[in-house]
């Protein structure tokens, strides 16, 4: 089983992609929950101001992020995780398009209050990359479920994933300060 996960010289690429996507969407959901008022404000600025509709949308987005983050790690639920991530990323691209077309400068709250990133080209590029990573999992020959991974592989992949999120946050903050 372990030979599915470990390649010569390191971790299987598909296992790393699954972990990165999982940590990314779980982190996204948690940071949105922590900064729920900011997330509500973003939805209001995008035109989802009716309270019941906005609450339903918040529940769907947060629930789908958590379910997709967990599903992407298991072989049995991988396809559902991929569909969830695709739906979320497509929705985020649509929200970005809506903000840009309305010429509004709206903070996206992609990761709660961690970054003050506005909807824009960075948001579109980030979500296209996420979609491409998700689609790449269809080419996985031997699924690499987290259940089959060693603890060290899981910790390594989680640390790499967290490092990528931190690096992204630092880049966004640097861009914001340089403007």
KEVO-428401 format. One line per 3 residues: number of its first residue (from 1); their letters; for each residue x, z, y of N, C-alpha, C. Coordinates in nm, 3 decimals, padded with zeros to 5 digits. Layout:
NUM	A	X/Z/Y/X/Z/Y/X/Z/Y ~ ...
//
This chain:
1	XXX	00.081/00.000/-00.120/00.000/00.000/00.000/00.086/00.000/00.127 ~ 00.191/00.080/00.124/00.270/00.095/00.244/00.339/-00.035/00.284 ~ 00.368/-00.124/00.188/00.436/-00.249/00.220/00.348/-00.340/00.308
4	XXX	00.217/-00.317/00.314/00.130/-00.392/00.403/00.160/-00.356/00.549 ~ 00.202/-00.233/00.571/00.218/-00.185/00.707/00.360/-00.202/00.760 ~ 00.458/-00.188/00.673/00.596/-00.189/00.718/00.660/-00.324/00.685
7	XXX	00.716/-00.387/00.785/00.790/-00.510/00.767/00.937/-00.475/00.768 ~ 01.022/-00.572/00.739/01.166/-00.548/00.753/01.191/-00.512/00.898 ~ 01.250/-00.398/00.920/01.286/-00.360/01.056/01.174/-00.298/01.137
10	XXX	01.059/-00.272/01.083/00.960/-00.205/01.164/00.817/-00.223/01.120 ~ 00.727/-00.185/01.210/00.585/-00.180/01.183/00.524/-00.319/01.187 ~ 00.424/-00.341/01.107/00.353/-00.468/01.106/00.287/-00.490/01.242
13	XXX	00.294/-00.612/01.287/00.240/-00.646/01.418/00.090/-00.619/01.426 ~ 00.018/-00.656/01.322/-00.128/-00.638/01.326/-00.168/-00.491/01.331 ~ -00.095/-00.407/01.262/-00.123/-00.264/01.267/-00.101/-00.213/01.409
16	XXX	00.007/-00.257/01.472/00.035/-00.217/01.609/-00.074/-00.266/01.704 ~ -00.119/-00.390/01.686/-00.225/-00.444/01.772/-00.352/-00.361/01.756 ~ -00.387/-00.327/01.633/-00.506/-00.246/01.610/-00.493/-00.109/01.676
19	XXX	-00.378/-00.048/01.666/-00.358/00.083/01.727/-00.362/00.074/01.880 ~ -00.298/-00.029/01.935/-00.298/-00.046/02.081/-00.441/-00.062/02.131 ~ -00.518/-00.148/02.067/-00.658/-00.168/02.109/-00.740/-00.040/02.094
22	XXX	-00.718/00.031/01.986/-00.792/00.155/01.963/-00.761/00.259/02.069 ~ -00.633/00.283/02.091/-00.593/00.383/02.191/-00.640/00.341/02.329 ~ -00.629/00.213/02.360/-00.670/00.162/02.491/-00.818/00.188/02.518
25	XXX	-00.904/00.156/02.420/-01.047/00.172/02.443/-01.092/00.318/02.434 ~ -01.028/00.396/02.351/-01.059/00.539/02.346/-01.017/00.605/02.477 ~ -00.898/00.571/02.525/-00.849/00.622/02.652/-00.941/00.580/02.767
28	XXX	-00.985/00.456/02.764/-01.076/00.405/02.867/-01.205/00.484/02.870 ~ -01.262/00.511/02.753/-01.388/00.587/02.746/-01.368/00.729/02.797 ~ -01.260/00.793/02.754/-01.235/00.932/02.795/-01.216/00.942/02.945
31	XXX	-01.138/00.851/03.002/-01.113/00.858/03.147/-01.239/00.827/03.228 ~ -01.326/00.741/03.173/-01.452/00.714/03.242/-01.543/00.837/03.238 ~ -01.542/00.907/03.125/-01.624/01.029/03.113/-01.574/01.135/03.211
34	XXX	-01.442/01.151/03.220/-01.383/01.251/03.310/-01.417/01.218/03.455 ~ -01.419/01.090/03.490/-01.450/01.047/03.626/-01.586/00.976/03.629 ~ -01.685/01.038/03.571/-01.817/00.975/03.555/-01.880/00.936/03.688
37	XXX	-01.864/01.019/03.790/-01.923/00.986/03.921/-01.863/00.858/03.978 ~ -01.732/00.839/03.959/-01.666/00.718/04.007/-01.716/00.596/03.930 ~ -01.737/00.612/03.799/-01.788/00.502/03.717/-01.930/00.466/03.761
40	XXX	-02.012/00.567/03.790/-02.148/00.543/03.840/-02.142/00.466/03.972 ~ -02.049/00.505/04.059/-02.034/00.439/04.189/-01.997/00.292/04.172 ~ -01.907/00.264/04.079/-01.868/00.125/04.051/-01.989/00.043/04.008
43	XXX	-02.067/00.098/03.917/-02.187/00.026/03.870/-02.287/00.005/03.983 ~ -02.301/00.104/04.069/-02.392/00.092/04.184/-02.344/-00.020/04.276 ~ -02.212/-00.025/04.302/-02.158/-00.129/04.390/-02.170/-00.268/04.328
46	XXX	-02.175/-00.274/04.196/-02.194/-00.403/04.128/-02.341/-00.445/04.125 ~ -02.430/-00.358/04.173/-02.571/-00.392/04.182/-02.659/-00.326/04.077 ~ -02.602/-00.235/04.000/-02.680/-00.163/03.899/-02.717/-00.026/03.956
49	XXX	-02.805/-00.028/04.054/-02.835/00.095/04.126/-02.957/00.169/04.072 ~ -03.041/00.102/03.996/-03.157/00.172/03.940/-03.108/00.276/03.841 ~ -03.147/00.398/03.863/-03.093/00.512/03.791/-03.104/00.502/03.638
52	XXX	-03.221/00.470/03.588/-03.241/00.461/03.443/-03.159/00.349/03.381 ~ -03.155/00.235/03.449/-03.079/00.120/03.401/-02.929/00.151/03.402 ~ -02.883/00.213/03.509/-02.741/00.249/03.522/-02.702/00.350/03.413
55	XXX	-02.787/00.447/03.387/-02.759/00.547/03.282/-02.752/00.481/03.145 ~ -02.842/00.388/03.120/-02.840/00.315/02.993/-02.711/00.234/02.980 ~ -02.672/00.168/03.087/-02.549/00.088/03.086/-02.426/00.176/03.063
58	XXX	-02.423/00.292/03.125/-02.312/00.386/03.106/-02.304/00.427/02.959 ~ -02.418/00.461/02.901/-02.423/00.502/02.761/-02.376/00.390/02.669 ~ -02.419/00.268/02.696/-02.380/00.154/02.614/-02.230/00.128/02.625
61	XXX	-02.177/00.125/02.746/-02.034/00.096/02.765/-01.949/00.204/02.699 ~ -01.977/00.330/02.729/-01.897/00.439/02.672/-01.911/00.445/02.520 ~ -02.034/00.430/02.470/-02.055/00.433/02.326/-01.985/00.318/02.256
64	XXX	-01.995/00.199/02.314/-01.930/00.082/02.255/-01.779/00.095/02.258 ~ -01.724/00.153/02.364/-01.579/00.173/02.370/-01.532/00.267/02.259 ~ -01.604/00.376/02.238/-01.564/00.473/02.134/-01.583/00.412/01.995
67	XXX	-01.697/00.349/01.971/-01.723/00.290/01.839/-01.622/00.179/01.809 ~ -01.594/00.094/01.906/-01.497/-00.014/01.886/-01.358/00.042/01.859 ~ -01.321/00.147/01.933/-01.188/00.209/01.915/-01.171/00.264/01.774
70	XXX	-01.276/00.321/01.720/-01.269/00.377/01.584/-01.279/00.266/01.480 ~ -01.371/00.173/01.501/-01.396/00.066/01.403/-01.277/-00.025/01.383 ~ -01.202/-00.050/01.489/-01.089/-00.143/01.482/-00.979/-00.092/01.388
73	XXX	-00.984/00.037/01.359/-00.880/00.098/01.274/-00.910/00.088/01.125 ~ -01.035/00.058/01.089/-01.071/00.057/00.947/-01.095/-00.086/00.901 ~ -01.057/-00.113/00.778/-01.077/-00.249/00.725/-01.225/-00.282/00.711
76	XXX	-01.307/-00.185/00.670/-01.449/-00.209/00.647/-01.524/-00.240/00.777 ~ -01.482/-00.183/00.887/-01.553/-00.195/01.015/-01.476/-00.278/01.117 ~ -01.367/-00.341/01.074/-01.281/-00.418/01.166/-01.360/-00.523/01.244
79	XXX	-01.442/-00.600/01.175/-01.519/-00.706/01.241/-01.609/-00.649/01.350 ~ -01.673/-00.535/01.323/-01.760/-00.472/01.424/-01.678/-00.426/01.544 ~ -01.559/-00.375/01.518/-01.470/-00.336/01.627/-01.429/-00.455/01.711
82	XXX	-01.398/-00.566/01.644/-01.360/-00.688/01.716/-01.476/-00.738/01.802 ~ -01.595/-00.737/01.745/-01.713/-00.782/01.822/-01.735/-00.690/01.942 ~ -01.725/-00.559/01.921/-01.743/-00.464/02.031/-01.642/-00.486/02.142
85	XXX	-01.516/-00.505/02.105/-01.411/-00.527/02.206/-01.434/-00.659/02.279 ~ -01.474/-00.762/02.204/-01.503/-00.891/02.266/-01.618/-00.878/02.366 ~ -01.725/-00.811/02.327/-01.841/-00.791/02.415/-01.800/-00.713/02.541
88	XXX	-01.725/-00.605/02.522/-01.680/-00.525/02.636/-01.592/-00.607/02.730 ~ -01.492/-00.674/02.675/-01.399/-00.751/02.759/-01.469/-00.864/02.832 ~ -01.562/-00.929/02.764/-01.639/-01.036/02.828/-01.724/-00.977/02.941
91	XXX	-01.784/-00.862/02.916/-01.862/-00.794/03.020/-01.776/-00.753/03.138 ~ -01.655/-00.707/03.112/-01.564/-00.668/03.221/-01.522/-00.791/03.302 ~ -01.501/-00.904/03.235/-01.468/-01.027/03.307/-01.587/-01.070/03.393
94	XXX	-01.708/-01.059/03.338/-01.828/-01.094/03.415/-01.840/-01.003/03.538 ~ -01.817/-00.872/03.520/-01.825/-00.779/03.634/-01.721/-00.815/03.739 ~ -01.604/-00.856/03.695/-01.498/-00.896/03.788/-01.541/-01.020/03.865
97	XXX	-01.595/-01.118/03.793/-01.644/-01.239/03.857/-01.752/-01.205/03.961 ~ -01.841/-01.115/03.924/-01.950/-01.075/04.015/-01.893/-01.011/04.142 ~ -01.796/-00.923/04.126/-01.736/-00.857/04.242/-01.663/-00.958/04.331
100	XXX	-01.589/-01.048/04.268/-01.513/-01.149/04.345/-01.608/-01.245/04.415 ~ -01.711/-01.292/04.345/-01.804/-01.388/04.404/-01.884/-01.328/04.519 ~ -01.905/-01.197/04.516/-01.975/-01.130/04.625/-01.879/-01.086/04.736
103	XXX	-01.753/-01.118/04.715/-01.646/-01.082/04.811/-01.645/-00.932/04.840 ~ -01.667/-00.855/04.733/-01.665/-00.710/04.747/-01.534/-00.656/04.691 ~ -01.481/-00.556/04.757/-01.361/-00.489/04.710/-01.406/-00.362/04.638
106	XXX	-01.423/-00.375/04.507/-01.477/-00.266/04.427/-01.369/-00.215/04.333 ~ -01.352/-00.083/04.330/-01.259/-00.021/04.235/-01.322/-00.032/04.097 ~ -01.249/-00.084/04.000/-01.310/-00.113/03.870/-01.327/00.011/03.782
109	XXX	-01.250/00.114/03.803/-01.258/00.234/03.719/-01.238/00.201/03.572 ~ -01.152/00.104/03.545/-01.123/00.066/03.405/-01.071/00.188/03.328 ~ -00.992/00.267/03.396/-00.936/00.387/03.335/-00.965/00.508/03.424
112	XXX	-01.092/00.523/03.458/-01.134/00.635/03.541/-01.061/00.635/03.674 ~ -01.014/00.751/03.714/-00.941/00.763/03.840/-00.790/00.752/03.822 ~ -00.746/00.713/03.702/-00.602/00.702/03.676/-00.539/00.596/03.766
115	XXX	-00.605/00.482/03.778/-00.558/00.378/03.870/-00.672/00.345/03.965 ~ -00.637/00.303/04.083/-00.739/00.260/04.177/-00.737/00.108/04.184 ~ -00.743/00.048/04.069/-00.738/-00.097/04.056/-00.871/-00.157/04.098
118	XXX	-00.864/-00.260/04.182/-00.985/-00.330/04.222/-01.009/-00.446/04.127 ~ -01.137/-00.482/04.113/-01.169/-00.601/04.036/-01.094/-00.718/04.098 ~ -01.027/-00.795/04.016/-00.952/-00.910/04.066/-00.882/-00.981/03.952
121	XXX	-00.783/-01.060/03.988/-00.714/-01.141/03.890/-00.646/-01.056/03.783 ~ -00.590/-00.941/03.819/-00.528/-00.853/03.718/-00.629/-00.810/03.613 ~ -00.751/-00.783/03.656/-00.857/-00.741/03.563/-00.891/-00.855/03.467
124	XXX	-00.899/-00.974/03.520/-00.930/-01.090/03.435/-00.817/-01.114/03.335 ~ -00.693/-01.114/03.382/-00.578/-01.137/03.294/-00.572/-01.030/03.185 ~ -00.590/-00.904/03.223/-00.585/-00.794/03.126/-00.691/-00.815/03.017
127	XXX	-00.811/-00.852/03.056/-00.919/-00.869/02.958/-00.902/-00.995/02.873 ~ -00.844/-01.100/02.928/-00.814/-01.219/02.848/-00.708/-01.184/02.743 ~ -00.607/-01.107/02.780/-00.505/-01.063/02.684/-00.569/-00.978/02.574
130	XXX	-00.658/-00.888/02.612/-00.728/-00.805/02.513/-00.809/-00.892/02.418 ~ -00.878/-00.993/02.470/-00.955/-01.084/02.385/-00.861/-01.160/02.290 ~ -00.749/-01.208/02.342/-00.654/-01.280/02.256/-00.598/-01.190/02.146
133	XXX	-00.567/-01.065/02.179/-00.519/-00.971/02.077/-00.627/-00.948/01.971 ~ -00.750/-00.935/02.016/-00.861/-00.913/01.923/-00.881/-01.033/01.832 ~ -00.876/-01.152/01.889/-00.891/-01.275/01.810/-00.775/-01.289/01.711
136	XXX	-00.655/-01.247/01.752/-00.539/-01.258/01.662/-00.559/-01.182/01.532 ~ -00.642/-01.079/01.534/-00.666/-01.000/01.414/-00.741/-01.080/01.306 ~ -00.804/-01.191/01.345/-00.868/-01.276/01.244/-00.765/-01.344/01.155
139	XXX	-00.641/-01.350/01.201/-00.534/-01.414/01.125/-00.456/-01.315/01.039 ~ -00.502/-01.191/01.035/-00.437/-01.087/00.956/-00.461/-01.116/00.808 ~ -00.353/-01.141/00.732/-00.365/-01.174/00.589/-00.400/-01.053/00.505
142	XXX	-00.332/-00.944/00.529/-00.359/-00.823/00.452/-00.392/-00.712/00.550 ~ -00.519/-00.675/00.557/-00.561/-00.572/00.653/-00.473/-00.448/00.646 ~ -00.454/-00.388/00.761/-00.363/-00.273/00.771/-00.437/-00.154/00.829
145	XXX	-00.526/-00.099/00.752/-00.608/00.013/00.794/-00.522/00.136/00.823 ~ -00.565/00.215/00.917/-00.496/00.339/00.951/-00.495/00.435/00.833 ~ -00.594/00.423/00.747/-00.604/00.511/00.630/-00.483/00.493/00.538
148	XXX	-00.428/00.372/00.534/-00.316/00.341/00.448/-00.181/00.369/00.514 ~ -00.180/00.401/00.641/-00.056/00.419/00.715/00.002/00.559/00.695 ~ 00.133/00.566/00.709/00.198/00.696/00.705/00.180/00.764/00.840
151	XXX	00.195/00.893/00.843/00.180/00.969/00.967/00.281/00.922/01.072 ~ 00.403/00.892/01.031/00.505/00.849/01.126/00.468/00.714/01.187 ~ 00.410/00.622/01.107/00.365/00.493/01.160/00.253/00.512/01.262
154	XXX	00.161/00.602/01.231/00.050/00.629/01.323/00.102/00.688/01.453 ~ 00.191/00.786/01.444/00.247/00.847/01.565/00.327/00.746/01.647 ~ 00.406/00.664/01.578/00.485/00.562/01.647/00.393/00.466/01.723
157	XXX	00.292/00.416/01.655/00.200/00.321/01.717/00.122/00.386/01.832 ~ 00.082/00.511/01.816/00.011/00.582/01.923/00.101/00.601/02.044 ~ 00.227/00.633/02.021/00.322/00.650/02.133/00.349/00.518/02.204
160	XXX	00.364/00.410/02.127/00.382/00.277/02.188/00.259/00.242/02.271 ~ 00.141/00.268/02.217/00.016/00.239/02.288/00.007/00.319/02.417 ~ 00.035/00.448/02.410/00.031/00.533/02.530/00.134/00.485/02.632
163	XXX	00.251/00.446/02.584/00.355/00.395/02.673/00.311/00.269/02.745 ~ 00.242/00.180/02.675/00.192/00.058/02.738/00.088/00.089/02.846 ~ 00.001/00.185/02.819/-00.100/00.225/02.918/-00.032/00.285/03.041
166	XXX	00.067/00.369/03.020/00.139/00.430/03.132/00.213/00.324/03.212 ~ 00.279/00.231/03.142/00.349/00.122/03.210/00.252/00.039/03.294 ~ 00.139/00.005/03.238/00.038/-00.071/03.311/-00.007/00.005/03.435
169	XXX	-00.033/00.134/03.420/-00.076/00.217/03.534/00.029/00.221/03.643 ~ 00.155/00.231/03.604/00.263/00.232/03.703/00.274/00.099/03.776 ~ 00.258/-00.010/03.704/00.263/-00.143/03.767/00.150/-00.158/03.868
172	XXX	00.030/-00.116/03.830/-00.086/-00.125/03.921/-00.062/-00.039/04.045 ~ -00.011/00.082/04.026/00.016/00.169/04.141/00.123/00.110/04.232 ~ 00.225/00.051/04.174/00.331/-00.013/04.255/00.277/-00.131/04.333
175	XXX	00.192/-00.211/04.270/00.131/-00.323/04.339/00.043/-00.276/04.455 ~ -00.030/-00.171/04.432/-00.120/-00.118/04.534/-00.042/-00.066/04.654 ~ 00.070/00.001/04.628/00.151/00.055/04.739/00.225/-00.052/04.814
178	XX	00.254/-00.164/04.749/00.328/-00.271/04.817/00.238/-00.359/04.905 ~ 00.107/-00.343/04.888/00.013/-00.425/04.968/-00.015/-00.361/05.100
//
